[in-house]
Amino acid sequence: MADDGFDRRPTRPRRAAPDLDVTDFYDELRMPRRYRESPEDSAAHRPSRADYVASHARDQDPEFDEVTRALNRPRSNRAPAHGMPGSHGRFDGSRDARTPRDGRAQHHGSSSSGSRSRNRTGATGTSAGRCRRAAATSRSATPSSGHAPTHADASWQRAHKRDVQFRRSILWTLLAAIVPGLGLSRSSRPRRRAFGMTLTAVALVAAFAAGITLWVKPTNAAAIAVRPGMLLAIVWALPIMAVVLTVVLILTHLDLRPRGITRAQRWISSIVVAALTLMISGPMAVASRYAYDDYALLNRIFGDAPSATRPDIDTHRSVKDIWASKPRVNVLLVGADDTKQRHYRDRGEMNTDTIMVASIDTRTGNGTIIQIPRNTAAMPFPENSKLHTIYPEGFTTGHGDDSKSFANAIWSTVEAEHSDAIENTKYPGADALKMAVGEGLGLSIDYFLMIDIDGLQKLIDSLGGVTVNINQRLPIAGNSEGKPPTGYLEVGPEQHLNGYNAMWYARSRSESSDYDRMGRQSCLMKAVLDQTNPETVLTRFEAIADASGDMVVSDIPQGMLPAFVDLAMRMQDANLNRLLFVNGKNGFQPWDPNYPMMREQVAETIARASDSSNANKPVTGKSARPSATKSKKAAPKQGSHDAEGKAAKGTSAPTSASPTPKDTESSLTDVCGFHPIDEQNR
């Protein structure tokens, strides 16, 4: 076919002009390695040899820009122009007999101008078609340049896309640390995506269920802390969960992070993932350690040791069923004078200087604290016990003022001399004291809890101190034998005491009486109860466990601990009274106690414990003077007082001031308020 000078529609793309070394040109204009070798780049974004052919052609032909501008126009606005491709990518020779390439071929003066013109036109058409495809992907990068996309434009676009993907991967990694599996649910791998969605659903359901449970009954969280089996499961579950969540977090970041990121981005991703891993695994490791310490503490203190006086209760039931079968529980609280320096307990010489009984209504939480002096003599034992055979007249040597006849000597004496009188028990001294106190007060003592001086001091320090009202100037470290004090606790409301000062607040009596000291002991116990909350226990658990481990002894079984936690929560909003047996008050004399009268007073006080006027409230600031709850008058004895505190004939009132001057039965809220003694006496 003769060459008539008109372009014909090419049947297929022609090869590049033989005078153009494409390989050398590609190597010369090679892009940076991080862009050229990015695996995730699609074929449309990866620079091809055709792109560089088009770039070379544009440099050689000044009129090539006109073609490029036409190709970069939107398809709807593109119209065939003079010597340009039509709407279907074909050259339309009907508009002009000569194309720019034909004119350029003739300009070179080639003898075979027609053939060479067709060859060059085919090459140009091929490069233009490829350039059009590249321009379609980079039109947003160079909207007004009017030039075909270069390798720099494509590189910038890929870098920008990679930066956006990297920022999104960091964001989803942060979200994955908050909601486990949320980031992995966007993975491109189906199995990982399904696992992430499942993990997210499980985490959300578990969090919702836990929140509802704690909102409905907050004591459930505290009950977990006293269940050894659950604690042991937590000890093992938390590390495993930390490993799983860490792996999920790392997979989330690796799946969502784009490849070919810069070195700085690699450092950023490494730091972020490491920080989030520590944020996840660190608290879980600490919680696992706390759970193990709690587990060891429960086994050390509440080890289900055998006891001859403990009631037989099925602890596998619910808390509600346990207390439904036991409407009232009586716990003996004992304060021992043992320390690490004295070692009285090891030598069998320990004295229980503080003796009180907490009698609690398990339905309402209303309770009564009953205190007896440490020098109460001739404590009786139940008639059906072997100790009653040994001490038929009570625990006495025949002399009421003999220290070997006092109640505080029962524990050590029975353990040292008559431990075989109580069978099947780990603490014969404690069981003997439970039987004696219960028989003397007309109560059945169910459990006991003993804490020594060191334990009290360390426990209060571990709680961060305790706040009490001080109504009388109290000496520190002095005694009634003439040893001078090293300091004083001054009068004032809401005095915050550390463990050492709190111990002397409860023990000091060199310038006061046993009655004052007993009153302060019950106020200190109430202050600790009021100021102890779950937040304090959680934040200071390690110190509390260390303080309680070797200083507390009890026969409360582990199965009863959740029930006692529930009961303690109810006691914080219930009514709490106290009854003190003090020399010269209500017919009580410690060297010759009238036990029938004491039992009657105990029964009356417990019956009045639910009086709404005695509601238990945290004691802060100055309160009204303590109001005595009048009790039924007992027949006055020689050297005693009647129920209203008036001296009987032939007796004299005590000379020392007391926190409750009218009576020995009162509300703890009133008696522990701030009402200085000097102010009362005016």
Secondary structure, DSSP 8 states (H G I E B T S, - for coil): ----S-----SS-----TT--HHHHHHHT---HHHHT-TT--TTTS--HHHHHHHHHHHH-TTHHHHHHHHHS-GGG----TTSB-TTS-B-TTS-S--HHHHHHHHTT-TTHHHHHHHHHHHHHHHHHHHHHHHHHHTTTSTTT-S---HHHHHHHHHHHHHHHHHHHHHHHHHHHHSTTTTGGG-SSHHHHHHHHHHHHHHHHHHHHHHHHHHH-THHHHHHTT-HHHHHHHHHHHHHHHHHHHHHHHHHHHHHS-SS--HHHHHHHHHHHHHHHHHHHHHHHHHHHHHHHHHHHHHHHS-----SSS----TTS-HHHHHHS-SEEEEEEEEE---TTT-HHHHT---EEEEEEEEEETTT--EEEEEE-TT-B-B---TTSHHHHH-TT-B-SS-TT-GGGBGGGHHHHHHHH-GGGS-S-S-HHHHHHHHHHHHHHT----EEEEEEHHHHHHHHHHTT-EEEEE-S-EEES--TTS---SEEE--EEEEEE-HHHHHHHHH--TTS-HHHHHHHHHHHHHHHHHH--HHHHHHTHHHHHHHHTTTEEE---GGGHHHHHHHHHHHTTSBEEEEE--TTSTT--TTS--HHHHHHHHHHHHHTTT-GGGB-----SB-----B---------TT-B-TTS-B-TT----SS--S-SS-SEEEHHHHTSB--HHHHT-
